[in-house]
Amino acid sequence: MTPRGRTGCPYVGLRPFTGEEHGLFFGRDREARDVAVIWQATGLTVLFGASGVGKTSLLHAGVVPRIDPARADVLPIARPAPRPSGRPGAGPYPPPGVNRYVLELLSAWAPDQPPATLAHLTISEFLARRPVRYDRYGDPVPVLAAIDQAEELFSGPVQWKAERTACLEQLAQAACEHDGLHLLLSLREEYLAAVLPYERPLGHGSRARFHLLPFTPEAALEAVIGPLRHTDRSFGPGAAEVLVDDLRTVTFVNDEGRRTRLVVDEVEPVQLQVVCSALWESLPPEVTRITAEHVRAYADVDRFLVGFCRRALQEVADAHGITVGELRHWLSSNFITEHGTRSVVNEGLQETAGMPNAIARALEDRHMLRAEYRINSRWYELQHDRLISAIRRPESPAADLEQARKALAEGRWEAARELAEEAARVAEIEDTWVRAEAQAILGEVDAASGDVASAHRRFEEAAETFALLQQFGKVAGVLAAQGRLRLAQGEYATAVETLKTALTWAPGDVSVQLALGQALWLSGQPHAALACLNGTVERADRPPADALALRGEILADLGRARDALRDLARVRSHLRPATLAARALAFALTGRHDVAEQDALDAVDTAGGLGSEPQNVPDGRAPALLRAARTHELLGDLVRAAMLAKQALETPGLPPHLRRQADELLARIA
């Protein structure tokens, strides 16, 4: 059964809100109320703001739903989008002698009427033909007409300037002849100056302006939290605040590469919707309480936009037998102007700008394109301006690999897989190192997922490629990962040989030396393990904590308690159960029984909660239990010692030489 509210994302992402989605529209109550009041009371209302600030959403989902239909006659929201040509095979557009801008407005205001009945009407004639509506007191109600993206009335192709001017004159004439007509023009703020000469005639005596600004932090919080009210998800304490703070943080990079971070007092609505959509879609299905950690892991607007484009293009390309490069070039050439703005493209009978119509429809289904019906024809444009940079952005497999490594370190296996596969897909033919790196990452993901055979195949392919490229450090890294996988599978002797080979490729690699030391110890060669670790520890100014901890654990196992404590004292954190138990054993061997008992108890408690560690790394639970058993034997608690020794034998990951120790301990107690 689908959880309540999980049938669809409550955030709209890149597209504007529709009137049917006013229940999901939050953060604009004051603006929607004010614009609705001004529009009903004023002859001309100019709503202006930056691109992407949410003017279209405010009109559809905020303003219109607040207007009482019994007190006003609200026309459908129109857009005077100019069209470069007619639909193929449908005759000239517009018909001879017809103003294309006027016809666009009338077609939007009367969507059920055939264009032929509207083609030769003026705006005043159109309004005069409409039946007058009256309120309950018998007074005529005002006619509210909104024109969205009205900047198209003030700019465009030079050859259509006369038609634009004539359309504005018709609007002014209609305002003069119809006292009840209340106009609203919604436009980008850079076009506000172009409206000034027309404000008086269009307003017919009363006019007002409303500047729509980005969200305040408080309004942004409402827009983030509100849409979840009717779903089974909610934000935990501080999580929504982290998201809003991230959106308020801007990073500047100068020519020297110096970064400056600035926290602003505004949040762009489109960025908020994109991030919230990404967060909703990326969260694991079982998550119902969204924490700050979820926000930090999944809410990345730039990465989401680029990834969103790549996934959509790849899906469409695969389904239709073309390449992503062809799709990207088609979008860039036809839907983006030379000035870097969106362009509109007509859908023909079979093709849209030379591409089969099915492809445009598929991109619409994936929210890359949006379609509108104008004059019985279908027109496409990019869903939002922010997609322009995402489409034009050069592919960066190196960035994907970096993000994949980060996801791998954080245990986000599926994210690491998707990023690595994406990097391999977009890599150039000569970028064999990218595919090798991707294979290495995918090998670690397979290992973490338990697909051992696939992991080994990927590791071997990556190592061979890196060797051909003479990237010896990379070869060592892949072999080390393969060695750790063999350790996790209990193949100790094979792991030792693999890691020794890795060390020949990168003799000074500390991580490989550490892995080899662990393998030697697990294979029953503690003295060889110490020799390997000694070189790692003694040559470093700041010895790695993992190397010190492992050497301390081995020294404790060998009964060299004072040497073990010297190493373990240099490790700041003793939270790993194997390390805690080694310290307990060392303390017990030196007679410090009170401290030893507490450390042993802590080690056992911690060992019980290690279900989240990667599967391709030995987690140390079984050795920890055995060390705790030896500690309790020294403390005289033979019953607990026997119980822990049996538990150690039953826990996966206890190497053969330590199993012998456990058997010997049980024999002594018996």
N, C-alpha and C positions, 0 to 999 in steps of 0.2 A: 504494500500500500504506500502511495506517495505521501510524505509528510505534508500537513496543511501548510500552504504557502510556498511549497517547494516546486510547484508546477512551472514557475517562471521567475526570472530575475526581476526584483521590484525596482531596479534602477534601469534607466533607458539608455545609458551609454552615450554614444555619439549623436544619436538622433534626438530631435526635439520631442517634448511631451505632446500627446494628443489630448483632445477634450475628454476622451473616455478615461484618461489616466490622471484626472485631477485629484483622485484619492491618493495618489502616490507623490503628489507635488507638494513639497515642503520647503520652508525657508523663505517664502516670498509672500506671506500673508499680507503684510503691510503694503507692499508694492502693488499687489493685485487689487486690494481694496481701494487704494488711492487712485489707480489708473481707471478702475471701473466707475468711481464717483466722478472723476474729472471728465471722462469720455461722455457720460450721460448729461453733464452740465455745461459742456463747452462745444462751440462750433468746430474747432480744430484742436486736436490733441496730437502733439509730436512726441512719440516715445523713441528715445535714442540711447545708444550705448555701443560698447565695443563689440566686435564680432565674437560670438561664442558666449556672450554674457547671459543669454537666455531670453531674448526678446520674444522669439516665436513661442517658446514654451510658456512664458508668462501670459501671452494672449490666449493661447488655446486652453491651457490647463488652469490658469489662475484668474484671468479677467472675465472671459465669457461665461464660465460657470457661475460667477457671482452675480450676474445680471438677471433680474427677474423677468422672464419672458412676458409677463403680463404688463410690465411697465416700459418695455422697449422692444422694438422690432430689430433684431440683430441679424445682419446679413452674414453669410459665410465669409470667413477671412480670405481676402484675395491677395494675389501676388502678380504684379505686372511684368512677368518674366518675358523679355524679348526673345524671339525665335529667329535663328539665322535663315531658316528655309522651311519649306513645307514638307509634309509627309510624302515620301515617294509614292507616286501613283494617285494622290488624292487631290490634285489640282493645285493652283498657286495659293500661297499663304503670305499675307492675308488676301482675301479676294480683292480685286481691283477697287480702289477708292475707299477701302475700309482701314481705319486706324487700328493697327495691331495692338497697341496698348489699351485702347478702349475696349476692344473685343476680348482681351484677356480678363479685364476687370468684370465685364458683364457676364462672361462665361463662368467665372468663379462665383459671382453673386446669384446666378441662376443656373446651377449645374444641371438641372433637369430639362432645360430648354435646348432645342437644337440650335447649333451655332447660326444656321441660316436665318432664324427668326431674330437674332441679335445683331447680325453683321452690320446693318445700316442704321442702328439706333444710336442716338446720343445718350449720354449718361442721364440727362434730364428727362428725355423721353422714356428711358427705361424705368426711372423712378416714378414717372407719372402713370405708367401702366400698372404699377404694382398696387394692389388693393390697400387702402388705408386701414390701419388697425387702431382700435380705440381701447382706452382703459375702462375700468368699471364706472368711472364718472362720466364717460362719454367724450373725453378729450382724446385727440389723436396722440399716439405715443411716438416718441422720436425714433428715427431710423438711424441705427448705428452701423457705420461702414468702416471696416478696418482694412488697410492695405499694408501687408507685411513686406519686408524687403523693398520699401518704397524708394530706396536709393536708385533703383532701376528706372525711375521716372526722371532722374536728374543726370544720368550718365549712361553711356552706351555708344554704339556705332554712330558716327557722324551722320550717315545717310538717314538715320531715323530720328534725328533731332527735331525735325518739324512735327513728327507724329507725337513725340513726347510733349512738346510745347502745346500742341493742340489738345492732348489728353488733360494736361493740367488746366487749360482754359475751360474745358468741359466740366471738370470737377468744380472750378470756381463758379461757373454758370449754374451748376446744379445746386451749390450751396446758397446761391442768391435766390433761386426760384423755389427752393424747398426749405422752408424755415425749420422743418423738423430733422434735416439731415445733419448728423454729427459725424465728422470724419476723424479717423485716427491714422496717422502715418507712423509706421515703425521702420526705423532706418539706422544704419551704422553712423556713429557720431561724427565721422569725418565728412559726412554729407550734410551736416546740420546747416552750414552756411548757405548751401544751395537752396534750402527751403525758405530762407528769410524773405526773399521778394514775394513769395506766394502765401505767407502766413495770413495777411489781412484778407485777401479775397477768398481764400479757402475757409477761413474761420468765420467770415461774414459777421465780424463785430466782436467775437470772443475766441480767444486762443490760449493754449497752455502748453507747456513743455514738461516732460518728465524724463529725468536722466536715470537710466537703470544702471546701477553699479554692480560690481561683483559682490559675492556674499561677504558679510561680516563674519568673524569667527563664530559668533553665536548662531547666526542664520545657517552657516555651513554645518554646524553640529546638528541642527534640526533637520537639514536636508539629508544628512547621513543616517541619523537614527530613525526618523519618521517612517520611511518606507518599510521598515521591518516590523511595524506594529501589527500587521496582519499576517505575519509569517511565523514559522517556528524557530526563527533565529533572533538573537539579540546581541547587543554589544555588552561586554563585561566592563567593569570599572576602568576608566581611563583609556579604553581601546579606541573609541571614536575620537577622543581628544588627540591621541597619537596620530591618527590619520589626518585630522585637520591641521595639526602642527606641521606634518610633513608637507602638506599641500601649500602651507604658508611659507615654507622655506625655499629660498631661491639661491642658487649657486652661480656666481659669476667667475669666469676664467679669462684672465688677461692674456696678452701676447706671450708673456713669459711663462704661462702655465700656472700662475698663482691663483688659487681659488679663494673667493670671498663669499661667505654665507650671510644671507640677509633674511630676517624674518619679517614679513610684511603683514599688514592688517586686513588683507583681502584674500579671498579664495575664488578662483575661476570656476563657475558652475560646470562647464564642460569637463574640466579636469576632474572635478569631484565625481561626476557621473561615470567617467571612464574608470577611475580608480575603484569606485565602489562596485561597478560591474565586474571588474577583474577580480576583486576580492571575493565577491559572491560566487562567481563561476569557478574560481581556483580552490576554494576551501574544500577539504575532504567532506564527503556526504554526511558523515556522522557528526560534524561540528554543528552545534546549535548555539553555543556561547562563544562569541568571537572575542578573543583576547588581544592584548597589545602585541603579543608575539605573532599572532596570525596576521595582524596588520603589517608588521615589519617584514614578514616573509613574503606576502603576496601583493601588497598595494604599491606597485611601481608603474607609474603612468607611462613613462617613456618606453620602458621595456614591453609593457603590455601593448602599446600601439603598434610597435614594430612587429612584435610576435603575432598580434592579431592579424595584421596585414599578411604576414608570411603564411600563417596557417590557412587563411581564407584563400589566398592565391594558389597555394599548393593543392588544396582540396579541389578547387575548380579546375586547375591545370590537369591534375590526375584524372578527373572525371571526364574531361573533354579531349584528352590526348594532345595537349599543347604544353609548352614550357612556361615556367613562371616568368622567365625573361620576356617572353612574348606578351604575356598579360600585363606585366609592369610597364612595358613600352607602350602598349595600347592605352592604358589608363593615363600615363604621363602625357602622351601626345594629344589625346582627345578630350580629356576631362580636366586638364590643367592648362591655363593660358600661359603665354610667354611672360606675363607679369606675375605669375605665381598665384593666380586666383582660380577659383572653380569655374568650369565651363559647363554648359548644358548640351546634351547630345540627344538627338531624336532617334527613336526606335523605328527602323524601317520595316518593310513587309517581311524580310528574311534576315537582315543584318542590321547591326548598330555600329556605325562608323567602321564598317568592314569586318566586324566580328559577329559570328552567329548570335542571334537574339537569345538563345538558350544560355550563353555565357553571361550576358548582361543580367538575365533573370537570376542566374545562380549567384552572382555577386550581390544582387539585391537581397536574396535570401540570407546571405552572410553579412549583411549590414555594411558592405563596402560602398554600395550605390543606393540611392533612393530614387523612386520614380514618382512622377506626377502626371496626371491626365490634363492636357490642355487642348482645347479645340478638337476633341475626339482623337487625340494623339498622345502617345506615351513618350515622356522625356526623362532622361537620366542625368544625375549629377552625383558627385561624391557625397557621402553621407555628412561629412563635416570638413571644415577647413583644416583641422589638425591632421587629417589623413594625407594632406599634400606632402608634408615633410616626411611622413612615414613611408609613402610610396617612392619619393625621390631619394630617400636616404640610402647610401651605398650599403650593400651587404657587408656584415662584419662578423665572419665566423670566429675571429679571435675573441671578440666580445662575448659571443655565445659560449665559447669554451671556458672563458673566465667565469661566467655566471654558472655554467655547469659544474665547474670545480667547487664553487661556493656552495651550490645546492648539495653537492656530494658531501662536503664537510659538515653540512647541517643535517644530513640524513634525509633530505628530500629527494628520494630516489626517482620518482616519476618526473619531477622537474628537471633533474640532471639528465635523465634519458631524453626528454623532449629537446632540451637545449643542445645536447651532443649530436642528436640526429639532425637537428636543423643546421648546425654548423657543417656537418658532413654534406648535407644536401646542397648548400649554397657555395661550397668551396669550389674554386676554379680547378681545372684539370691538373695544373702544375702544383697545386697546394696539397701535395700528398701528406705533408706533416699534419694538416688539419684533420684529415681522415684518420691518420694514425692516432692522434691525440683523442679524437672522438671514440675510436675503438677502445683505447685504454680506459676512458671514462665509462663507456658502456660495459666493459668487462667488470669494472668495480660494481656497477649497478647490478649486473647479472649475479655477481658473487653475493651481494647483499640480499638479492631476491631468492637465492638458493639454486639458481640455474648454473651449476658448476661447470658442466660441459661447455656451454656457450661462453662462460667467462674465460675458460682456458683457451678456447679458439680465438677469442678477441685479443687476449693478451699476447698470444703467439704471433698473430698478424701484426699487431702494433709493434712488437719488439723487432720483427723482421724489417718493417718499414723504417723504423728509427735507425736500425743498424745500417741500412742502405744509405740513409741520409747522413750518417756519421754523427748522429745526435746521441752520443754515448751516455750522457746523463739520463736522457729519456729512456734508453734501453734499460738502464739500471733500475729506474723507477717502475717500469712495467714488470720486470722480473721480480722486484721486491713485492709488488702487489700479488703476483702469482705465487710467490713463496708464502706470503701471509695466508692466501687462500688454501694452500696445501696444509699449512699448520692447522687451520680451522677444520680441515677434513681429517686430521689425525695422521697425515702422511709426513711424519717428522723427518725421516731420513731424506726423502725426496725434497722436502722444504729446505733442508740444510744445503743440499747440492745446488738447488736453484738460487739460493741467496748467496752462496759462494761465487757462483757465476756472475750474479749481479754486481758483486763487489769488485770483480775483475774489470767491469766496465766503468765503475766509478769508485776507485779505491778510497777516496776520502768522504764518501757520502755517509753522513751520520745516521740517517734514517735506515739505510741498508745495514750498517753495522749493528744498529739496535735490533733490527729484525733478525739478523743472523744470530746475535747473542740469545735472543728469545728461542730461536729454533734449536740451537745447541743445547740450551737448558732443557727444553721439552723433550729432546731426543735422548736425554740421559747423559749428557756431557757437560756437567756443571763447571768443571775446571776450564774446559775449552771456551765455554760461554763467558767465564770471568776474564779470560785472556782477551777475548774480543771486546768486551765492554771496557776493560782497562784502557785500551787504546782510545776508545771514544771519550771516556771521562777525563783522562789525564791530559789529553792534547787540547782540550777546550778551556778557554778562559771562564766561560760559564757553562758547565756541563749540563746537557739536557736533563730535565727532571725525570723523564721516563727512563733514561739510562741509569741514573742514580738509584731510582726506585727498584729497577730490575736487578741491579747488582746487589742492592741491599737485601732483596728477597732471596737471592741465591746464597748469599753469605749467611743469612739466617738459617736456611735449609741445611747448610753445611755445618752449622753449630758455631760459626765465627761471629758470636753475638756482638762484641764490641765494634768490630769492623762494620757489621751490618748497621748498627745504630749510628755510626758516624755518617754513613751514606744517607740513611733515612732521615736524619736530623737536617740534612741539606735540602730535603724535599718539602716544599712549603705545605702542600696539601697531602693528606693521608686518607682521602675519601675512598680510594680504590680498595675493595675488600682484601685483595691479595697483598697490598702494601700494608694495610692495617694489621692483618694477621701476621705478616712477617715481623712487624715491630712488636706485636704482642709476644711472639715466640722469642725474639731477642731479649726483651725485658724479662721474660720468665727464666731464660738461661742465665741471666745476670742476677737473679734473685729479687727483682723488683716486681713482686707478685701482684700488688694492688693495681699498678698501672697495666700490667700484662692482662689481668682479668677483664678490665674495662675495655681495652683495645680488642680483645678477642670477642667479647660480646658485641661490640660495635661492628666488627668485621662480619660476623655471622648475620647480624641484622641487615647490613648493607648488601651482603651477598644474596639475600632473598629478594631484592628488588632490582635485579639487573636484566629485566626483560627487554630493554630498549637498545642495547648496544648492537652495533653492526654484526651480522652473522659471520663475516669473513675475518674477524679478529678474535682470538681466544680471550674470553672475558675474565678468566682467573677465578671463577667461583669455586671450582673443585679444589685447586691448590689452597685457596683461602680457608676452606673448611678443614682441610688436612692440617694446616698450620694451627688453626684454632684447636683442633683435637690434640695436637702435640703440646700446645700450651696448657690445656686443661689437665693433661696427663702430668705435666711438671707441677701443676698446682694441686694435684692430689684428687681432682674430681674425675674419677675413672669412669663413672657412669656417663657423664656428659662427653668425655673424651671418646668413649666407644661409640656413642650415638653420632657424633660428628664425623668420626672416621668412616662409619657405614654410609653416612650421607654423602661424604666425599667420593666413595667408591661408586655410588649410584648416580652421581652427577656427571654429565658428559664433560670431557675436556681434561681428565686426569691422566697425565702421561704414564707410561709403563713403570718408570723407576719410582714415581711417587705412589703408584698403586702398590708396589712392593712395600714401601714405607707404611702405608695404611694397613696392609695385611700384617706386617710385623707388629704394629702398634696393637692391633686387635688380639694378636697371639699373646703379647705380653700381658694384656689386661685379663685375658681368659685364664 
